[in-house]
């Protein structure tokens, strides 16, 4: 297991049981529907304990929303396209545990030294050189930010802002899930100029406008990256495209453990029968549904015998966030040397970030070395992406004169939405059907995790649920502390909760 640097990170022990499912006398068969992070994690957890695993993946590649596929530039050059940049933070313990199966030292990840955030007035925040220990990290960030002045700290409504410093899942959802992120920031008097950089960039990582995102989800993210973790806010990225660096090796790892990987194979229905389940007619003892939101809703709708009415209603109630756009440009000249590998933006619609891929990805770097050019990627969340190139030229003027040697644009709408009031209805890993479990970043798990880490965490948890049912040992989980790190704030929070309880 990749340990991380935060000594207060929490380990949730593995459920006990037999060391290998072969000791049961017959190895159970498990179908994993979805070959993204959640599905691959669940498949790994099951295959490592000796279950017979079949992975059904609709696309022709593994990795799901973090996957990649081959394309060709106009001159015939083969390239790998993906749905865009992903940040592998150091507090993604469960995701990194998965990747360590084929890369024990995580050598296929490389650090990004900084990722500045810029607003419409050119004011820039950075994360390089910040202390890692909470709350000193947040205080140092605020005091050196050009959009956050020292007197702004005195204007914060400490009582209203207390949940940010005392996050515990699921309690933070009981406190804040009735509010949207934008309203919450207004209620605590967070300075408007700083919202773009300190919060909006993170909230839009959920592919939604802050006015559509649950304030509890924002608080959990702030805890995961800032006030709950001493891992720091810098991150790593794969040194090669996602398939080569991550998923092809993991596919080989699973195949070496007798897993059957069926790419380009969509699942239509799951039927309960006396012996377990039938997945499109094929018998299995257990099923992991680790698909995207649309796939999950479609399969459950086509499988009327599964679950209870309330559970099926919860599945039907999961929604997707607005569309996002990834645009990648192969330019005939380099981006200026002083540009960062990754730049986040706030208040500059439709642009949310710029990546200069040839600064960190091997395939892009080799192409740039051969041609003298550069590979630039633009993201637009909750947007149609119109005007992306114009924003690039405004921020990186040298690109305005560049000739575009190749361009690829991807538009998708399949990321989960975390709306106000949605947490209580969110389906969890366990289901009313014994032997049927869910996994994915849309699935509830009561730990402070988000995005790719939530996908991996629910994947391990789904495997554990099945393994425990068979009497086989599971896998440990890790997380940042599921509570505020400062005792004073926790005491104030308990006092506030006590007063609230008496008033009710």
TIKOLMAR-125013 format. One line per field, with one value per residue (C-alpha): x, y, z; residue number from 0; residue in one letter; chain. Coordinates in nm, 2 decimals. Last residue first. Layout:
N
X X,...
Y Y,...
Z Z,...
resi NUM,...
resn a,...
chain A,...
END
This chain:
504
X -3.51,-3.34,-3.17,-3.03,-2.90,-2.73,-2.56,-2.45,-2.29,-2.11,-2.00,-1.87,-1.69,-1.51,-1.42,-1.28,-1.07,-0.95,-0.81,-0.79,-1.16,-1.30,-1.29,-0.91,-0.78,-0.87,-0.75,-0.92,-0.81,-0.89,-1.12,-1.08,-1.32,-1.63,-1.84,-2.05,-1.74,-1.59,-1.89,-1.90,-1.52,-1.52,-1.78,-1.57,-1.26,-1.46,-1.63,-1.28,-1.16,-1.45,-1.44,-1.07,-1.14,-1.39,-1.42,-1.34,-1.42,-1.57,-1.94,-1.97,-2.24,-2.21,-2.18,-1.80,-1.84,-1.94,-2.26,-2.32,-2.54,-2.47,-2.75,-3.01,-3.13,-2.81,-2.47,-2.24,-2.47,-2.75,-2.78,-3.11,-2.98,-2.70,-2.92,-3.03,-2.85,-2.71,-2.42,-2.42,-2.26,-2.03,-2.18,-2.22,-1.94,-1.79,-1.45,-1.26,-0.95,-0.72,-0.41,-0.14,-0.29,-0.07,0.05,0.00,-0.25,-0.05,0.21,-0.07,-0.11,-0.39,-0.57,-0.50,-0.62,-0.94,-1.00,-0.94,-1.21,-1.47,-1.75,-1.69,-2.05,-2.03,-2.07,-1.69,-1.46,-1.12,-0.83,-0.54,-0.21,0.04,0.35,0.56,0.93,0.81,1.01,1.06,0.69,0.59,0.82,0.68,0.33,0.40,0.59,0.34,0.48,0.57,0.44,0.09,0.06,-0.26,-0.51,-0.80,-1.16,-1.22,-1.58,-1.57,-1.29,-1.42,-1.17,-0.88,-0.65,-0.31,-0.12,0.22,0.31,0.40,0.76,0.88,0.64,0.42,0.62,0.54,0.34,0.05,-0.12,-0.45,-0.66,-1.02,-1.20,-1.56,-1.80,-2.17,-2.40,-2.38,-2.56,-2.85,-2.92,-3.29,-3.35,-3.11,-3.29,-3.63,-3.49,-3.39,-3.74,-3.91,-3.70,-3.42,-3.39,-3.69,-3.74,-3.39,-3.42,-3.46,-3.16,-2.94,-3.04,-3.00,-2.65,-2.55,-2.66,-2.48,-2.16,-2.10,-1.96,-2.25,-2.08,-2.25,-2.24,-2.28,-2.28,-2.47,-2.47,-2.81,-2.74,-2.60,-2.77,-2.77,-2.74,-2.84,-3.21,-3.23,-3.19,-3.17,-2.92,-2.99,-2.83,-2.46,-2.23,-1.93,-1.66,-1.40,-1.45,-1.18,-1.18,-0.99,-0.76,-0.52,-0.27,-0.55,-0.59,-0.23,-0.24,-0.54,-0.36,-0.06,-0.30,-0.48,-0.21,0.09,0.01,-0.37,-0.35,-0.10,0.26,0.41,0.08,0.01,0.11,-0.04,0.03,-0.22,-0.04,-0.04,-0.12,-0.49,-0.82,-0.80,-0.68,-0.75,-1.00,-1.14,-1.20,-1.36,-1.59,-1.69,-1.77,-1.98,-2.16,-2.23,-2.42,-2.34,-2.59,-2.49,-2.12,-2.16,-2.11,-1.84,-1.74,-1.40,-1.61,-1.63,-1.25,-1.19,-1.48,-1.33,-1.00,-0.97,-1.31,-1.42,-1.13,-1.28,-1.61,-1.46,-1.60,-1.88,-1.99,-2.33,-2.19,-1.97,-2.28,-2.49,-2.24,-2.20,-2.57,-2.74,-2.96,-2.66,-2.49,-2.53,-2.67,-2.42,-2.14,-2.25,-2.19,-1.89,-1.71,-1.59,-1.50,-1.30,-1.54,-1.84,-1.73,-1.79,-2.14,-2.00,-1.69,-1.86,-1.56,-1.49,-1.18,-1.02,-1.10,-0.88,-0.57,-0.66,-0.77,-0.75,-0.38,-0.33,-0.03,-0.24,-0.50,-0.25,-0.05,-0.37,-0.49,-0.15,-0.12,-0.45,-0.35,0.01,0.14,0.33,0.30,0.60,0.41,0.04,-0.01,-0.27,-0.27,-0.43,-0.45,-0.77,-0.99,-0.87,-0.56,-0.49,-0.13,-0.06,0.27,0.56,0.35,0.49,0.54,0.34,0.48,0.72,0.43,0.69,0.49,0.38,0.16,-0.03,0.07,-0.20,-0.47,-0.31,-0.28,-0.66,-0.71,-0.47,-0.59,-0.42,-0.12,-0.34,-0.36,-0.48,-0.67,-0.62,-0.85,-1.12,-0.85,-0.67,-0.36,-0.18,-0.09,0.06,-0.13,-0.06,-0.41,-0.36,-0.47,-0.66,-0.60,-0.80,-0.78,-0.93,-0.99,-1.36,-1.36,-1.01,-1.02,-1.05,-1.29,-1.59,-1.88,-1.67,-1.78,-1.52,-1.54,-1.39,-1.34,-1.27,-0.93,-0.88,-0.67,-0.94,-1.20,-1.00,-0.87,-1.22,-1.35,-1.06,-1.11,-1.48,-1.44,-1.16,-1.34,-1.40,-1.78,-2.00,-1.81,-1.94,-1.84,-1.80,-1.74,-1.45,-1.58,-1.44,-1.45,-1.07,-1.04,-1.18,-0.84,-0.71,-1.03,-1.19,-1.13,-1.26,-0.98,-0.89,-0.99,-0.67,-0.69,-0.44,-0.29,0.07,0.03,0.32,0.16,0.16,0.12,0.00
Y 2.19,2.47,2.21,2.03,2.35,2.44,2.10,2.12,2.46,2.32,2.02,2.25,2.47,2.16,2.04,2.38,2.38,2.02,2.11,1.83,1.84,1.49,1.20,1.21,1.17,0.83,0.47,0.15,-0.20,-0.50,-0.80,-1.15,-1.42,-1.53,-1.53,-1.23,-1.06,-1.09,-0.94,-0.63,-0.61,-0.59,-0.31,-0.13,-0.15,0.00,0.25,0.38,0.38,0.59,0.82,0.88,0.96,1.24,1.28,1.13,1.22,0.88,0.78,0.62,0.72,0.63,0.89,0.84,0.47,0.14,-0.05,-0.40,-0.70,-1.02,-0.97,-0.75,-0.45,-0.27,-0.21,0.05,0.34,0.51,0.89,0.99,1.15,1.32,1.50,1.80,2.05,1.88,1.65,1.59,1.28,1.30,1.17,1.48,1.46,1.69,1.59,1.82,1.72,1.94,1.90,2.11,2.44,2.72,2.95,3.32,3.34,3.09,3.36,3.55,3.29,3.43,3.62,3.35,3.07,3.27,3.31,2.93,2.85,3.08,2.82,2.55,2.44,2.49,2.32,2.27,2.40,2.25,2.34,2.12,2.24,2.03,2.21,2.26,2.21,1.92,1.62,1.75,1.85,1.50,1.35,1.57,1.49,1.11,1.16,1.37,1.63,1.96,1.84,1.84,2.22,2.21,2.51,2.53,2.64,2.83,2.92,3.16,3.35,3.40,3.16,2.99,2.70,2.68,2.35,2.29,2.65,2.91,3.05,2.87,3.03,2.78,2.61,2.64,2.44,2.37,2.04,2.15,1.95,2.06,1.90,2.01,1.96,1.89,1.97,1.73,1.40,1.29,1.02,1.01,0.68,0.51,0.65,0.54,0.19,0.18,0.30,0.05,-0.24,-0.42,-0.60,-0.76,-0.48,-0.52,-0.28,0.02,-0.10,-0.13,0.21,0.39,0.25,0.32,0.68,0.74,0.57,0.20,0.02,-0.23,-0.51,-0.85,-1.17,-1.55,-1.52,-1.69,-1.56,-1.46,-1.09,-1.09,-1.37,-1.36,-1.58,-1.95,-1.91,-1.62,-1.25,-1.08,-0.82,-0.64,-0.48,-0.50,-0.34,-0.53,-0.33,-0.47,-0.81,-0.86,-1.21,-1.22,-1.52,-1.34,-1.27,-1.11,-0.87,-0.76,-0.73,-0.50,-0.31,-0.26,-0.14,0.09,0.31,0.45,0.32,0.37,0.70,0.88,0.88,1.04,1.02,1.33,1.41,1.66,1.97,2.06,1.92,1.58,1.72,1.66,1.77,2.14,2.14,1.88,1.64,1.91,2.15,1.87,1.78,2.15,2.17,1.85,1.99,2.32,2.11,2.22,2.40,2.76,2.66,2.57,2.21,1.99,1.86,2.01,2.33,2.34,2.33,2.63,2.81,2.78,2.97,3.12,3.25,3.29,3.52,3.83,3.77,3.77,3.49,3.65,3.31,3.34,3.43,3.12,2.92,3.07,2.98,2.62,2.55,2.49,2.21,1.97,2.19,2.05,1.70,1.67,1.77,1.48,1.21,1.25,1.47,1.82,2.04,2.32,2.39,2.33,2.63,2.88,2.99,3.04,3.21,3.46,3.59,3.96,3.91,3.69,3.95,4.19,3.99,4.04,3.77,3.83,3.88,3.55,3.55,3.56,3.32,3.05,3.08,3.05,2.75,2.57,2.67,2.49,2.23,2.11,2.11,2.44,2.62,2.64,2.59,2.64,2.95,3.23,3.48,3.81,3.88,4.09,3.81,3.56,3.33,3.00,2.87,2.50,2.42,2.16,1.90,1.57,1.26,0.94,0.63,0.59,0.50,0.30,-0.02,0.04,-0.25,-0.30,0.05,0.19,0.04,0.17,0.51,0.51,0.41,0.68,0.97,1.20,1.25,1.41,1.25,1.54,1.45,1.62,1.54,1.32,1.13,1.12,0.91,1.00,0.84,1.07,1.05,1.41,1.51,1.38,1.03,0.89,0.61,0.59,0.71,0.63,0.85,0.87,0.49,0.35,0.05,0.07,-0.05,0.10,-0.09,-0.26,-0.60,-0.73,-1.10,-1.21,-1.56,-1.50,-1.57,-1.30,-1.09,-1.13,-0.97,-0.66,-0.61,-0.64,-0.38,-0.15,-0.20,-0.13,0.19,0.33,0.25,-0.09,-0.11,-0.40,-0.63,-0.98,-1.21,-1.59,-1.76,-2.01,-2.35,-2.54,-2.23,-2.24,-2.12,-1.79,-1.71,-1.58,-1.68,-1.41,-1.07,-0.73,-0.50,-0.23,0.13,0.33,0.70,0.96,1.13,1.06,1.24,1.15,0.88,0.51,0.35,0.00
Z 1.83,2.03,2.25,1.95,1.79,2.11,2.13,1.77,1.83,2.13,1.93,1.65,1.90,2.04,1.69,1.61,1.92,1.85,1.51,1.25,1.16,1.11,0.87,0.87,0.51,0.37,0.36,0.27,0.36,0.14,0.20,0.34,0.21,0.40,0.08,0.19,0.31,-0.04,-0.20,0.03,0.01,-0.37,-0.36,-0.10,-0.32,-0.61,-0.39,-0.29,-0.65,-0.78,-0.48,-0.54,-0.90,-0.80,-0.43,-0.09,0.27,0.37,0.40,0.06,-0.18,-0.55,-0.83,-0.83,-0.91,-0.75,-0.70,-0.55,-0.63,-0.43,-0.19,-0.37,-0.15,-0.25,-0.09,-0.25,-0.18,-0.38,-0.34,-0.19,0.13,-0.07,-0.33,-0.13,-0.34,-0.65,-0.69,-1.07,-1.21,-1.52,-1.84,-2.07,-2.32,-2.59,-2.74,-2.97,-3.18,-3.36,-3.58,-3.74,-3.61,-3.72,-3.45,-3.46,-3.18,-2.97,-2.88,-2.70,-2.42,-2.20,-2.48,-2.74,-2.52,-2.45,-2.82,-2.87,-2.61,-2.76,-2.79,-2.53,-2.50,-2.12,-1.79,-1.78,-2.06,-2.09,-2.32,-2.42,-2.58,-2.77,-2.88,-3.20,-3.30,-3.51,-3.38,-3.02,-3.00,-3.11,-2.85,-2.58,-2.67,-2.64,-2.32,-2.13,-1.89,-2.06,-2.40,-2.26,-2.21,-2.01,-2.00,-1.76,-1.71,-2.03,-2.12,-1.94,-1.77,-1.42,-1.27,-1.46,-1.39,-1.56,-1.61,-1.75,-1.66,-1.92,-1.88,-2.19,-2.43,-2.61,-2.89,-3.26,-3.52,-3.28,-3.21,-3.04,-2.80,-2.71,-2.41,-2.37,-2.08,-2.07,-1.77,-1.48,-1.49,-1.28,-1.02,-0.96,-1.16,-0.92,-0.62,-0.77,-0.82,-0.45,-0.34,-0.56,-0.43,-0.60,-0.93,-1.11,-1.35,-1.52,-1.82,-1.60,-1.39,-1.70,-1.83,-1.50,-1.45,-1.81,-1.79,-1.46,-1.56,-1.50,-1.20,-1.15,-0.97,-1.00,-0.81,-0.85,-1.23,-1.51,-1.87,-2.01,-2.06,-1.71,-1.53,-1.15,-0.85,-0.85,-0.82,-1.07,-1.06,-1.40,-1.51,-1.84,-2.15,-2.09,-2.35,-2.49,-2.67,-2.44,-2.27,-2.01,-1.86,-1.53,-1.48,-1.25,-1.52,-1.72,-1.43,-1.44,-1.82,-1.78,-1.52,-1.76,-2.03,-1.78,-1.64,-1.84,-2.18,-2.17,-1.98,-2.21,-2.08,-1.77,-1.58,-1.37,-1.01,-0.76,-0.55,-0.29,0.01,0.17,0.51,0.47,0.63,0.58,0.22,-0.04,0.13,0.35,0.07,-0.13,0.16,0.19,-0.18,-0.16,0.14,-0.05,-0.30,-0.66,-0.89,-0.80,-0.81,-1.18,-1.26,-1.40,-1.06,-1.11,-1.13,-0.75,-0.73,-0.96,-0.79,-0.45,-0.39,-0.74,-0.84,-0.48,-0.40,-0.57,-0.40,-0.05,0.16,0.37,0.53,0.37,0.03,0.02,0.12,-0.15,-0.42,-0.30,-0.30,0.04,0.17,0.17,0.43,0.79,0.73,0.44,0.68,0.91,0.65,0.64,0.89,0.81,1.10,0.95,0.66,0.89,1.10,0.82,0.95,1.30,1.18,0.96,0.77,0.81,1.02,0.76,0.49,0.69,0.58,0.22,-0.02,-0.40,-0.43,-0.23,0.00,0.32,0.20,0.09,0.41,0.62,0.42,0.46,0.83,0.90,0.82,0.76,0.40,0.40,0.07,-0.16,-0.48,-0.46,-0.68,-0.69,-0.98,-1.04,-1.41,-1.38,-1.53,-1.27,-1.27,-1.09,-1.10,-1.11,-0.96,-0.97,-1.15,-1.03,-1.25,-1.24,-1.41,-1.12,-0.89,-0.68,-0.70,-1.06,-1.16,-0.84,-0.74,-0.96,-0.73,-0.41,-0.58,-0.63,-0.27,-0.13,-0.34,-0.09,-0.32,-0.59,-0.93,-1.14,-1.46,-1.80,-2.09,-2.22,-2.41,-2.74,-2.82,-3.14,-3.47,-3.73,-4.06,-4.17,-4.07,-3.71,-3.63,-3.33,-3.08,-2.76,-2.40,-2.06,-1.75,-1.82,-1.85,-1.80,-2.04,-2.41,-2.69,-2.51,-2.35,-2.09,-1.94,-1.69,-1.60,-1.27,-1.13,-0.76,-0.62,-0.37,-0.61,-0.87,-0.64,-0.54,-0.89,-1.04,-0.79,-0.88,-1.25,-1.22,-1.01,-1.23,-1.56,-1.70,-1.64,-1.55,-1.32,-1.34,-1.05,-1.05,-0.72,-0.70,-0.58,-0.28,-0.06,-0.03,-0.39,-0.26,-0.12,0.22,0.41,0.62,0.78,0.67,0.58,0.82,0.77,0.77,0.86,0.75,1.06,0.96,0.63,0.41,0.18,0.26,-0.09,0.00
resi 503,502,501,500,499,498,497,496,495,494,493,492,491,490,489,488,487,486,485,484,483,482,481,480,479,478,477,476,475,474,473,472,471,470,469,468,467,466,465,464,463,462,461,460,459,458,457,456,455,454,453,452,451,450,449,448,447,446,445,444,443,442,441,440,439,438,437,436,435,434,433,432,431,430,429,428,427,426,425,424,423,422,421,420,419,418,417,416,415,414,413,412,411,410,409,408,407,406,405,404,403,402,401,400,399,398,397,396,395,394,393,392,391,390,389,388,387,386,385,384,383,382,381,380,379,378,377,376,375,374,373,372,371,370,369,368,367,366,365,364,363,362,361,360,359,358,357,356,355,354,353,352,351,350,349,348,347,346,345,344,343,342,341,340,339,338,337,336,335,334,333,332,331,330,329,328,327,326,325,324,323,322,321,320,319,318,317,316,315,314,313,312,311,310,309,308,307,306,305,304,303,302,301,300,299,298,297,296,295,294,293,292,291,290,289,288,287,286,285,284,283,282,281,280,279,278,277,276,275,274,273,272,271,270,269,268,267,266,265,264,263,262,261,260,259,258,257,256,255,254,253,252,251,250,249,248,247,246,245,244,243,242,241,240,239,238,237,236,235,234,233,232,231,230,229,228,227,226,225,224,223,222,221,220,219,218,217,216,215,214,213,212,211,210,209,208,207,206,205,204,203,202,201,200,199,198,197,196,195,194,193,192,191,190,189,188,187,186,185,184,183,182,181,180,179,178,177,176,175,174,173,172,171,170,169,168,167,166,165,164,163,162,161,160,159,158,157,156,155,154,153,152,151,150,149,148,147,146,145,144,143,142,141,140,139,138,137,136,135,134,133,132,131,130,129,128,127,126,125,124,123,122,121,120,119,118,117,116,115,114,113,112,111,110,109,108,107,106,105,104,103,102,101,100,99,98,97,96,95,94,93,92,91,90,89,88,87,86,85,84,83,82,81,80,79,78,77,76,75,74,73,72,71,70,69,68,67,66,65,64,63,62,61,60,59,58,57,56,55,54,53,52,51,50,49,48,47,46,45,44,43,42,41,40,39,38,37,36,35,34,33,32,31,30,29,28,27,26,25,24,23,22,21,20,19,18,17,16,15,14,13,12,11,10,9,8,7,6,5,4,3,2,1,0
resn x,x,x,x,x,x,x,x,x,x,x,x,x,x,x,x,x,x,x,x,x,x,x,x,x,x,x,x,x,x,x,x,x,x,x,x,x,x,x,x,x,x,x,x,x,x,x,x,x,x,x,x,x,x,x,x,x,x,x,x,x,x,x,x,x,x,x,x,x,x,x,x,x,x,x,x,x,x,x,x,x,x,x,x,x,x,x,x,x,x,x,x,x,x,x,x,x,x,x,x,x,x,x,x,x,x,x,x,x,x,x,x,x,x,x,x,x,x,x,x,x,x,x,x,x,x,x,x,x,x,x,x,x,x,x,x,x,x,x,x,x,x,x,x,x,x,x,x,x,x,x,x,x,x,x,x,x,x,x,x,x,x,x,x,x,x,x,x,x,x,x,x,x,x,x,x,x,x,x,x,x,x,x,x,x,x,x,x,x,x,x,x,x,x,x,x,x,x,x,x,x,x,x,x,x,x,x,x,x,x,x,x,x,x,x,x,x,x,x,x,x,x,x,x,x,x,x,x,x,x,x,x,x,x,x,x,x,x,x,x,x,x,x,x,x,x,x,x,x,x,x,x,x,x,x,x,x,x,x,x,x,x,x,x,x,x,x,x,x,x,x,x,x,x,x,x,x,x,x,x,x,x,x,x,x,x,x,x,x,x,x,x,x,x,x,x,x,x,x,x,x,x,x,x,x,x,x,x,x,x,x,x,x,x,x,x,x,x,x,x,x,x,x,x,x,x,x,x,x,x,x,x,x,x,x,x,x,x,x,x,x,x,x,x,x,x,x,x,x,x,x,x,x,x,x,x,x,x,x,x,x,x,x,x,x,x,x,x,x,x,x,x,x,x,x,x,x,x,x,x,x,x,x,x,x,x,x,x,x,x,x,x,x,x,x,x,x,x,x,x,x,x,x,x,x,x,x,x,x,x,x,x,x,x,x,x,x,x,x,x,x,x,x,x,x,x,x,x,x,x,x,x,x,x,x,x,x,x,x,x,x,x,x,x,x,x,x,x,x,x,x,x,x,x,x,x,x,x,x,x,x,x,x,x,x,x,x,x,x,x,x,x,x,x,x,x,x,x,x,x,x,x,x,x,x,x,x,x,x,x,x,x,x,x,x,x,x,x,x,x,x,x,x,x
chain A,A,A,A,A,A,A,A,A,A,A,A,A,A,A,A,A,A,A,A,A,A,A,A,A,A,A,A,A,A,A,A,A,A,A,A,A,A,A,A,A,A,A,A,A,A,A,A,A,A,A,A,A,A,A,A,A,A,A,A,A,A,A,A,A,A,A,A,A,A,A,A,A,A,A,A,A,A,A,A,A,A,A,A,A,A,A,A,A,A,A,A,A,A,A,A,A,A,A,A,A,A,A,A,A,A,A,A,A,A,A,A,A,A,A,A,A,A,A,A,A,A,A,A,A,A,A,A,A,A,A,A,A,A,A,A,A,A,A,A,A,A,A,A,A,A,A,A,A,A,A,A,A,A,A,A,A,A,A,A,A,A,A,A,A,A,A,A,A,A,A,A,A,A,A,A,A,A,A,A,A,A,A,A,A,A,A,A,A,A,A,A,A,A,A,A,A,A,A,A,A,A,A,A,A,A,A,A,A,A,A,A,A,A,A,A,A,A,A,A,A,A,A,A,A,A,A,A,A,A,A,A,A,A,A,A,A,A,A,A,A,A,A,A,A,A,A,A,A,A,A,A,A,A,A,A,A,A,A,A,A,A,A,A,A,A,A,A,A,A,A,A,A,A,A,A,A,A,A,A,A,A,A,A,A,A,A,A,A,A,A,A,A,A,A,A,A,A,A,A,A,A,A,A,A,A,A,A,A,A,A,A,A,A,A,A,A,A,A,A,A,A,A,A,A,A,A,A,A,A,A,A,A,A,A,A,A,A,A,A,A,A,A,A,A,A,A,A,A,A,A,A,A,A,A,A,A,A,A,A,A,A,A,A,A,A,A,A,A,A,A,A,A,A,A,A,A,A,A,A,A,A,A,A,A,A,A,A,A,A,A,A,A,A,A,A,A,A,A,A,A,A,A,A,A,A,A,A,A,A,A,A,A,A,A,A,A,A,A,A,A,A,A,A,A,A,A,A,A,A,A,A,A,A,A,A,A,A,A,A,A,A,A,A,A,A,A,A,A,A,A,A,A,A,A,A,A,A,A,A,A,A,A,A,A,A,A,A,A,A,A,A,A,A,A,A,A,A,A,A,A,A,A,A,A,A,A,A,A,A,A,A,A,A,A,A,A,A,A,A,A,A,A,A
END
